[in-house]
């Protein structure tokens, strides 16, 4: 314990105290929440659908849990039966005068709402409790009884909820029987032996055949709906918190670059003529877009870079190389990323020799080139076992493009290897590659800012989808 205490740095005069650290932590949490909300609001309908698809299994589990929760809640509830009795309030005086009847009717309509407030009084409750021998005290009975009325009607509805259907019926009928006498007593004017209001039971209560609650199907349905709402919010929230670029349009906005192509879902597996044939239209489009962006300037060498590690740059470079080779242009793809050596895997070629081989032993670099397919003018120069010094990259590129060959070079990730900037400087133009759902948006923006300071001849952005 002494060693731990001794190794802990002492708090100096300028060190933040616990209150300051707590305040900074709260501020950071608030900032993250605001960022998440802003990203959530910015989601397009297409991105929302993509969020649900990405987290579909999580969403499915939450929906099923909601349905199961609704079912368990229904099973845990004791059945409650609902019995109703209805009463009609009418004028209680002998007359054939329509005006008097109309006046009496208006008087009753004004009084009916008051009856709903007093009909479950202690007097009525005591009479019903004594009459039925209920196991509750009179003050407890109003908790199970409610008297309601519809607007502009003279009908009172007595509603009773109880766990026993017969008892619910009996209580409703007993309350309905007691209400007319109670209202007659409180409405009878002093010195008059008859109340101006007559209350009649028009529909006695009957024992309900099924409980009013729980309703398993309804509860399960509500649980499923609630689970769907939670699942949707969870999926959108996770998608909004994801720092990666959401789609090709989002990536282009973050990078502030022209979108050259969106290659869709691809996997870093060995390429084949069949795979490339399926993407013929896509490759033709990216080739056309690159040529349009490079119009007016030389295009004998092309660097493909990605902000962070992965196969994104290598896959993009391979597609570009194949696209130009399919148009009949001689192409050499050079892999100068010895850390991963992607060209070896993508094109299924040997990796015994690399860019540094010829520059070390004096043999021509073209001796190390491997032709990928006889029908395409595409050669591959894998990374090889020996790394290529950054000072020799320009010499290599110059030697390869001397014979009117387009050189496509893929190097290490830009933000983790500064030598990639030398690669950019040794080529005519640069294409930035990003993987949708994987490349960090901030890293992409930072990488483009670095390239603009070089400066690099940025042609645009190519996005790669998630592996299909």
C-alpha positions in Angstrom: 0.0 0.0 0.0 2.9 2.4 0.7 4.2 1.8 -2.8 0.9 2.6 -4.4 0.5 5.7 -2.3 4.0 6.9 -3.0 3.6 6.4 -6.8 0.4 8.4 -6.9 1.1 12.0 -8.0 0.5 14.6 -5.4 -2.2 17.1 -6.2 -0.5 20.4 -6.9 -2.0 23.9 -6.7 -3.1 23.7 -10.4 -4.6 20.2 -10.2 -8.4 20.1 -10.7 -10.3 19.1 -7.6 -13.0 16.5 -7.3 -15.7 19.1 -7.9 -14.0 20.4 -11.1 -13.5 16.8 -12.4 -17.2 16.0 -11.7 -18.3 19.2 -13.4 -16.1 18.4 -16.5 -17.5 14.9 -16.6 -21.1 16.1 -16.5 -20.3 18.7 -19.2 -18.7 16.0 -21.4 -21.8 13.8 -20.9 -24.1 16.6 -21.8 -22.0 17.4 -25.0 -22.2 13.7 -26.0 -25.9 13.7 -25.5 -26.4 16.9 -27.5 -24.3 15.4 -30.3 -26.3 12.2 -30.3 -29.6 14.2 -30.4 -28.3 16.3 -33.3 -27.2 13.3 -35.2 -30.5 11.6 -34.5 -32.5 14.6 -35.8 -30.3 14.6 -39.0 -31.1 11.0 -39.8 -32.9 10.6 -43.1 -35.7 8.1 -43.5 -33.3 5.9 -45.5 -30.8 6.0 -42.7 -33.5 5.2 -40.1 -34.4 2.1 -42.1 -30.7 1.2 -42.3 -30.4 1.6 -38.6 -33.3 -0.8 -38.0 -31.7 -3.3 -40.4 -28.3 -3.0 -38.8 -29.6 -3.6 -35.3 -32.5 -5.9 -36.4 -31.6 -8.7 -34.0 -31.5 -6.3 -31.0 -34.8 -4.8 -32.1 -36.3 -8.3 -32.5 -35.2 -9.3 -29.0 -36.7 -6.1 -27.5 -40.0 -6.5 -29.3 -40.2 -10.1 -28.1 -39.3 -9.1 -24.6 -42.1 -6.4 -24.7 -44.6 -9.0 -25.8 -43.4 -11.5 -23.1 -43.6 -8.7 -20.5 -47.2 -7.9 -21.6 -48.1 -11.6 -21.3 -46.4 -12.0 -17.9 -48.2 -8.8 -16.7 -51.5 -10.3 -17.8 -50.8 -13.6 -16.1 -49.9 -11.9 -12.9 -53.1 -9.9 -12.6 -56.1 -11.2 -10.8 -59.2 -11.3 -12.9 -61.5 -8.3 -12.4 -65.2 -8.4 -13.6 -67.2 -5.4 -14.5 -71.0 -5.1 -14.0 -73.1 -2.1 -15.1 -76.6 -0.9 -14.2 -78.3 2.1 -15.8 -80.8 4.5 -14.4 -82.9 7.2 -16.0 -83.7 10.5 -14.4 -87.0 12.2 -15.4 -89.4 14.9 -14.1 -91.7 13.8 -11.3 -94.7 16.1 -11.5 -98.1 15.7 -13.2 -98.5 18.0 -16.1 -99.3 18.0 -19.8 -97.7 21.3 -20.4 -94.8 20.8 -22.9 -93.1 24.0 -21.6 -93.1 22.7 -18.1 -91.8 19.3 -19.2 -89.1 21.0 -21.2 -88.1 23.2 -18.1 -88.1 20.1 -15.9 -85.9 18.2 -18.4 -83.4 21.0 -18.5 -83.4 21.1 -14.7 -82.6 17.4 -14.6 -79.8 17.7 -17.1 -78.2 20.3 -14.9 -78.6 18.1 -11.8 -77.4 14.8 -13.3 -73.7 15.7 -13.1 -74.2 16.4 -9.4 -75.8 13.0 -8.9 -72.6 11.3 -10.1 -70.7 13.0 -7.3 -73.1 12.1 -4.5 -74.6 8.8 -5.6 -71.8 6.8 -4.0 -72.2 8.5 -0.7 -71.6 6.9 2.7 -75.4 6.5 3.2 -75.7 4.5 0.0 -72.6 2.5 0.8 -73.8 1.7 4.3 -77.2 0.5 3.0 -75.6 -1.7 0.3 -73.0 -3.2 2.7 -75.6 -4.1 5.3 -78.0 -5.5 2.6 -75.4 -7.8 1.0 -73.3 -8.6 4.0 -70.1 -7.5 2.2 -66.7 -8.1 3.8 -65.8 -4.5 3.7 -66.6 -1.4 5.7 -68.9 1.2 4.1 -66.0 3.7 3.4 -64.2 0.9 1.4 -67.1 0.2 -1.0 -66.9 3.5 -3.0 -63.5 2.4 -4.2 -65.1 -0.4 -6.1 -68.1 1.6 -7.4 -68.3 4.5 -9.8 -71.3 6.5 -11.0 -71.0 8.2 -14.4 -73.1 10.0 -16.9 -72.8 11.1 -20.5 -72.9 14.8 -21.4 -76.4 16.1 -22.3 -78.1 12.9 -21.1 -80.2 12.0 -18.1 -78.8 8.5 -17.8 -76.7 7.4 -14.8 -74.5 4.4 -15.1 -73.4 2.4 -12.1 -70.2 0.5 -12.6 -68.8 -2.0 -10.2 -65.5 -3.9 -10.5 -64.9 -7.0 -8.4 -63.1 -10.3 -8.6 -66.4 -12.2 -8.3 -68.8 -11.7 -11.3 -71.9 -12.5 -9.2 -70.9 -10.2 -6.4 -70.1 -7.4 -8.9 -73.7 -7.9 -10.3 -75.3 -7.9 -6.9 -73.4 -4.7 -5.8 -74.3 -2.9 -9.0 -78.0 -3.8 -8.6 -78.0 -2.9 -4.9 -76.5 0.5 -5.5 -78.9 1.1 -8.4 -81.8 0.2 -6.1 -80.6 2.6 -3.3 -79.9 5.6 -5.6 -83.5 6.5 -6.5 -84.5 6.8 -2.8 -81.4 8.7 -1.9 -81.8 11.2 -4.7 -85.5 11.6 -3.9 -84.6 12.5 -0.2 -82.0 15.0 -1.1 -84.0 16.6 -3.9 -87.3 16.9 -2.0 -88.0 20.5 -1.1 -88.9 21.4 2.4 -92.6 21.1 3.1 -93.2 19.0 0.0 -93.9 15.3 0.2 -92.6 14.4 -3.3 -89.3 14.9 -5.1 -89.4 16.7 -8.5 -87.0 14.1 -9.8 -87.8 10.5 -10.5 -85.0 7.9 -10.9 -85.8 4.6 -12.5 -83.6 1.5 -13.1 -83.9 0.9 -16.8 -81.3 -1.8 -17.1 -80.3 -4.0 -14.2 -76.8 -5.4 -14.1 -76.1 -9.0 -15.1 -73.2 -11.2 -14.1 -70.3 -10.7 -16.7 -69.2 -13.9 -18.5 -65.6 -12.9 -18.9 -63.3 -10.6 -16.9 -62.8 -7.0 -18.0 -59.1 -7.4 -17.1 -56.6 -8.7 -17.7 -57.0 -9.0 -21.5 -54.1 -11.2 -22.5 -54.2 -10.5 -26.2 -54.5 -6.7 -25.6 -51.7 -6.8 -23.0 -49.4 -8.8 -25.3 -50.2 -6.5 -28.2 -49.4 -3.4 -26.1 -46.2 -5.1 -25.0 -45.2 -5.7 -28.6 -46.0 -2.1 -29.5 -44.0 -0.9 -26.5 -41.1 -3.2 -27.4 -41.2 -1.9 -31.0 -41.0 1.7 -29.8 -38.1 0.9 -27.4 -36.4 -1.1 -30.2 -36.8 1.7 -32.7 -35.4 4.3 -30.2 -32.6 2.0 -29.3 -31.6 1.3 -32.9 -31.8 4.9 -33.9 -29.9 6.0 -30.8 -27.1 3.5 -31.3 -26.9 4.4 -35.0 -26.8 8.1 -34.1 -24.0 7.5 -31.6 -22.0 5.5 -34.1 -19.0 7.8 -35.0 -18.7 6.0 -38.4 -19.9 7.4 -41.7 -23.5 6.3 -42.2 -23.6 6.1 -46.0 -21.9 7.4 -49.1 -23.7 10.7 -49.0 -22.7 11.3 -45.4 -19.1 10.4 -46.2 -19.0 12.8 -49.1 -20.4 15.6 -46.8 -17.9 14.8 -44.1 -14.9 14.8 -46.5 -16.3 17.6 -48.6 -15.2 15.7 -51.7 -16.9 14.6 -54.9 -18.4 11.2 -54.6 -16.7 9.2 -57.4 -18.5 5.9 -56.7 -20.2 3.8 -54.1 -19.0 0.3 -54.7 -21.6 -1.3 -52.4 -20.9 -4.3 -50.1 -17.6 -6.0 -50.9 -15.3 -8.3 -49.0 -11.5 -8.5 -49.1 -11.5 -11.9 -50.8 -9.6 -12.9 -53.9 -11.0 -11.1 -56.9 -12.2 -13.1 -59.9 -13.3 -12.3 -63.4 -16.8 -13.3 -62.5 -17.0 -10.9 -59.6 -15.7 -8.1 -61.8 -18.1 -9.0 -64.6 -21.0 -8.5 -62.2 -19.7 -5.0 -61.4 -19.0 -4.0 -65.0 -21.3 -1.1 -65.0 -20.1 0.1 -61.6 -16.5 -0.1 -62.7 -17.2 1.7 -65.9 -18.9 4.5 -63.9 -16.0 5.0 -61.5 -13.5 5.0 -64.4 -15.5 7.7 -66.2 -15.8 9.8 -63.0 -12.1 9.6 -62.3 -11.2 10.7 -65.8 -13.7 13.6 -65.6 -12.2 14.8 -62.4 -8.7 14.5 -63.7 -9.5 16.3 -67.0 -7.0 19.0 -67.8 -4.2 17.4 -65.8 -1.9 14.3 -66.1 -3.2 11.0 -64.9 -0.2 8.6 -65.1 -0.2 7.6 -61.5 -2.9 7.5 -58.9 -2.6 7.1 -55.1 -5.5 5.5 -53.1 -5.4 6.3 -49.4 -7.7 5.5 -46.4 -7.7 7.3 -43.1 -7.4 4.2 -40.9 -6.3 0.6 -41.1 -8.3 -2.0 -43.1 -8.8 -3.3 -46.6 -10.8 -0.3 -47.8 -7.9 1.4 -49.7 -6.7 -1.9 -51.2 -10.2 -3.0 -52.4 -10.8 0.5 -53.9 -7.4 0.5 -55.6 -8.0 -3.0 -57.0 -11.4 -1.9 -58.4 -9.8 1.1 -60.0 -7.0 -0.9 -61.5 -9.4 -3.5 -63.0 -11.7 -0.7 -64.2 -9.0 0.9 -66.3 -7.6 -2.4 -67.4 -11.0 -3.4 -68.8 -10.9 -0.2 -70.9 -7.6 -1.5 -72.5 -5.3 0.8 -70.5 -2.0 -0.8 -69.2 -2.2 -0.7 -65.5 0.2 -1.6 -62.7 -1.1 -1.9 -59.2 1.6 -1.4 -56.6 1.2 -2.3 -52.9 3.5 -0.4 -50.6 1.8 -1.4 -47.4 4.2 -4.1 -46.0 2.2 -4.2 -42.8 -0.7 -6.0 -44.4 0.2 -6.8 -48.0 -3.4 -6.7 -49.4 -2.5 -7.1 -53.1 -1.2 -10.6 -52.5 -4.6 -11.7 -51.1 -6.9 -9.8 -53.4 -5.3 -10.9 -56.6 -4.1 -14.3 -55.5 -0.5 -13.8 -56.6 2.8 -14.7 -55.0 4.5 -12.4 -52.5 8.1 -13.4 -52.9 9.2 -10.1 -54.6 8.0 -6.6 -54.0 8.7 -2.9 -54.8 12.0 -2.9 -52.9 13.4 -6.0 -54.7 14.6 -4.3 -57.9 15.8 -1.2 -56.1 18.0 -3.3 -53.8 19.6 -5.9 -56.2 19.6 -3.6 -59.3 17.2 -5.8 -61.4 14.4 -4.1 -63.3 11.3 -3.6 -61.2 9.2 -5.0 -64.1 10.8 -8.4 -63.5 8.8 -8.5 -60.2 5.5 -7.7 -61.8 2.8 -10.4 -61.9 0.2 -10.4 -64.6 -3.2 -11.1 -63.1 -5.2 -12.4 -66.1 -4.0 -13.0 -69.7 -7.0 -11.1 -71.1 -6.4 -7.9 -69.1 -3.3 -5.6 -69.3 -3.1 -5.5 -65.5 0.0 -6.3 -63.6 0.4 -6.5 -59.8 3.4 -5.7 -57.7 2.8 -7.1 -54.2 4.3 -5.5 -51.1 6.8 -8.2 -50.7 8.8 -9.2 -47.7 11.0 -6.0 -47.6 9.6 -2.6 -47.0 10.1 0.1 -49.5 11.9 3.2 -48.3 9.9 6.4 -48.7 12.7 8.1 -50.5 12.6 5.4 -53.2 8.9 5.5 -53.9 9.2 8.4 -56.4 11.9 6.5 -58.3 9.7 3.4 -58.5 6.6 5.3 -59.7 8.7 7.1 -62.4 10.2 3.9 -63.7 6.8 2.1 -63.9 4.9 5.0 -65.7 7.7 5.6 -68.2 6.0 3.3 -70.7 2.6 5.0 -70.7 1.3 2.8 -67.9 -1.2 3.9 -65.3 0.3 3.2 -61.9 -2.2 2.7 -59.1 -0.5 2.8 -55.7 -2.0 1.8 -52.4 -0.2 2.5 -49.2 -0.6 2.4 -45.4 -3.4 4.2 -43.6 -2.8 7.9 -43.7 -3.4 8.8 -40.0 -1.1 6.1 -38.7 1.8 6.3 -41.2 3.2 9.6 -42.3 5.0 7.9 -45.2 1.7 7.9 -47.0 2.1 11.6 -47.6 5.2 10.8 -49.6 3.1 8.4 -51.6 0.6 11.2 -52.3 3.4 13.5 -53.3 4.9 11.0 -55.8 1.7 10.5 -57.8 -0.4 12.7 -60.0 -3.7 12.4 -58.2 -5.2 11.0 -55.1 -8.4 9.1 -54.4 -9.7 8.8 -50.8 -11.4 5.6 -49.8 -13.9 5.1 -46.9 -15.9 2.2 -45.6 -19.5 2.9 -44.8 -20.3 1.9 -41.2 -16.7 1.5 -40.3 -14.6 4.6 -41.2 -14.7 7.1 -38.4 -16.3 10.4 -39.7 -13.8 12.6 -37.7 -10.9 10.5 -38.9 -12.1 10.9 -42.5 -12.4 14.7 -42.1 -9.0 14.9 -40.5 -7.3 12.9 -43.2 -8.8 15.1 -46.0 -7.6 18.2 -44.1 -4.1 16.7 -44.0 -4.1 15.9 -47.7 -5.2 19.4 -48.6 -2.3 20.9 -46.6 0.2 18.7 -48.6 -1.3 19.8 -51.0 -2.7 16.8 -52.9 -4.6 16.7 -56.1 -7.7 15.2 -54.7 -10.0 13.7 -57.3 -12.7 12.6 -55.0 -14.1 9.9 -52.7 -14.9 6.2 -53.2 -17.0 4.5 -50.6 -17.0 0.8 -49.9 -20.1 -0.8 -48.3 -20.1 -3.3 -45.4 -19.2 -6.9 -46.5 -22.3 -8.6 -48.0 
